[in-house]
Amino acid sequence: MYVNSSSSSSSALIAAYSAASSKTSNAQGNGASQAADATQNDDSVSFSGTATDYSAAIASNAPYFPVREGMNADALILGAAKPGATSSSKDKTFADVALDARKRMDEKYALMKDSGKPYDNSMTDRNSLMGDLDRRSLYAVASNEGGQFTKEEIASAQELMRQQAQLATGYYVGPEDQKKNWRDPFANDPVGRAKAALNFLDNMSPEEKSTPQWLTQRATIQNALDQATAADPVELAKKKQLYFPILAEILEKGTSWFDKKESDDEDKSAELLNQLKAAIK
């Protein structure tokens, strides 16, 4: 039996994200000031707000990441709304992130095998396999950090990262039976979609942001967005008709700067970026 991921384990996940910020000193002595108490209270409110925000993000996107019964994909789900949130990769070097991802996935393979139904590379099993990997851990798999992942695992991680980016910018990717429930928050709002894309790009891991392709895509989208706020409405209307359709096609493909030189999608993405750069000159 397969079910949609629930947020039943999200409290533990949120604790992992927020552990550092929730620590406060207990050695304040009798002379602690009211200002210190106020700061601690503010930290508690901030932690509560973050927990609520993360829980809502997981719950809203859970139907689009179905998993096996008894498993969850909370970290994976949260990556669509909060790409910079860290749990599995927290406080680790990138090499250690990859080792940790390898270990977690091997454990999931073993659990599936012990259940009597080994991993089958379905959407549900892919989500179950990588469900507790935050986006930085996913990138370690997608980029084959340390050379320890199979072609199938690399491709799965890349597809999941694209799915996160596509959902974040309003494009549906997920089970067909859930598509009817999807509402594009940026329908008829290309500026809002571009802003969402920039926000997503800006919150990626340092390793993702170190790629030349990330820098090119971000700069191009920023330029398009800058021109969308131009003062001349006549010129703006012309440019919108020219470059927003190209921008929409780029965003619909999700992030695509993985090392797949043989991919036609990579060539198409590069071509679209070049078209957009030419259009906004």
ChimeraX attribute file (.defattr): number of C-alpha atoms within 10 A of each C-alpha:
attribute: neighborCount
match mode: 1-to-1
recipient: residues
	/A:1	6
	/A:2	12
	/A:3	15
	/A:4	17
	/A:5	28
	/A:6	21
	/A:7	20
	/A:8	12
	/A:9	13
	/A:10	20
	/A:11	15
	/A:12	12
	/A:13	22
	/A:14	23
	/A:15	15
	/A:16	15
	/A:17	20
	/A:18	19
	/A:19	12
	/A:20	9
	/A:21	12
	/A:22	14
	/A:23	11
	/A:24	12
	/A:25	6
	/A:26	6
	/A:27	7
	/A:28	11
	/A:29	7
	/A:30	6
	/A:31	6
	/A:32	10
	/A:33	10
	/A:34	9
	/A:35	9
	/A:36	11
	/A:37	12
	/A:38	11
	/A:39	12
	/A:40	16
	/A:41	12
	/A:42	12
	/A:43	16
	/A:44	16
	/A:45	12
	/A:46	15
	/A:47	18
	/A:48	14
	/A:49	12
	/A:50	15
	/A:51	19
	/A:52	14
	/A:53	14
	/A:54	22
	/A:55	19
	/A:56	15
	/A:57	19
	/A:58	25
	/A:59	17
	/A:60	13
	/A:61	22
	/A:62	21
	/A:63	21
	/A:64	23
	/A:65	26
	/A:66	25
	/A:67	26
	/A:68	19
	/A:69	14
	/A:70	11
	/A:71	22
	/A:72	27
	/A:73	29
	/A:74	33
	/A:75	26
	/A:76	28
	/A:77	33
	/A:78	31
	/A:79	28
	/A:80	25
	/A:81	25
	/A:82	23
	/A:83	25
	/A:84	19
	/A:85	23
	/A:86	23
	/A:87	21
	/A:88	22
	/A:89	21
	/A:90	14
	/A:91	10
	/A:92	11
	/A:93	10
	/A:94	18
	/A:95	11
	/A:96	16
	/A:97	23
	/A:98	26
	/A:99	17
	/A:100	18
	/A:101	24
	/A:102	17
	/A:103	12
	/A:104	17
	/A:105	18
	/A:106	12
	/A:107	13
	/A:108	20
	/A:109	18
	/A:110	12
	/A:111	16
	/A:112	17
	/A:113	12
	/A:114	10
	/A:115	8
	/A:116	8
	/A:117	10
	/A:118	14
	/A:119	17
	/A:120	11
	/A:121	13
	/A:122	11
	/A:123	16
	/A:124	22
	/A:125	21
	/A:126	22
	/A:127	27
	/A:128	27
	/A:129	27
	/A:130	25
	/A:131	27
	/A:132	24
	/A:133	30
	/A:134	27
	/A:135	31
	/A:136	28
	/A:137	29
	/A:138	28
	/A:139	25
	/A:140	29
	/A:141	29
	/A:142	25
	/A:143	21
	/A:144	20
	/A:145	18
	/A:146	13
	/A:147	10
	/A:148	15
	/A:149	18
	/A:150	12
	/A:151	12
	/A:152	11
	/A:153	20
	/A:154	20
	/A:155	18
	/A:156	22
	/A:157	25
	/A:158	21
	/A:159	17
	/A:160	27
	/A:161	23
	/A:162	20
	/A:163	25
	/A:164	27
	/A:165	27
	/A:166	20
	/A:167	21
	/A:168	24
	/A:169	28
	/A:170	20
	/A:171	23
	/A:172	21
	/A:173	19
	/A:174	18
	/A:175	13
	/A:176	9
	/A:177	9
	/A:178	12
	/A:179	13
	/A:180	8
	/A:181	10
	/A:182	16
	/A:183	11
	/A:184	15
	/A:185	14
	/A:186	15
	/A:187	11
	/A:188	9
	/A:189	10
	/A:190	18
	/A:191	17
	/A:192	16
	/A:193	23
	/A:194	22
	/A:195	15
	/A:196	18
	/A:197	23
	/A:198	18
	/A:199	17
	/A:200	22
	/A:201	20
	/A:202	15
	/A:203	15
	/A:204	19
	/A:205	17
	/A:206	12
	/A:207	12
	/A:208	20
	/A:209	15
	/A:210	10
	/A:211	12
	/A:212	11
	/A:213	16
	/A:214	18
	/A:215	13
	/A:216	15
	/A:217	24
	/A:218	19
	/A:219	14
	/A:220	19
	/A:221	23
	/A:222	16
	/A:223	15
	/A:224	23
	/A:225	22
	/A:226	12
	/A:227	17
	/A:228	22
	/A:229	11
	/A:230	13
	/A:231	9
	/A:232	10
	/A:233	11
	/A:234	9
	/A:235	12
	/A:236	15
	/A:237	12
	/A:238	10
	/A:239	18
	/A:240	20
	/A:241	10
	/A:242	15
	/A:243	18
	/A:244	21
	/A:245	13
	/A:246	19
	/A:247	23
	/A:248	15
	/A:249	13
	/A:250	21
	/A:251	24
	/A:252	19
	/A:253	17
	/A:254	21
	/A:255	23
	/A:256	21
	/A:257	18
	/A:258	18
	/A:259	11
	/A:260	13
	/A:261	10
	/A:262	8
	/A:263	10
	/A:264	9
	/A:265	13
	/A:266	17
	/A:267	12
	/A:268	13
	/A:269	20
	/A:270	17
	/A:271	13
	/A:272	16
	/A:273	19
	/A:274	15
	/A:275	15
	/A:276	22
	/A:277	20
	/A:278	11
	/A:279	15
	/A:280	19
	/A:281	9
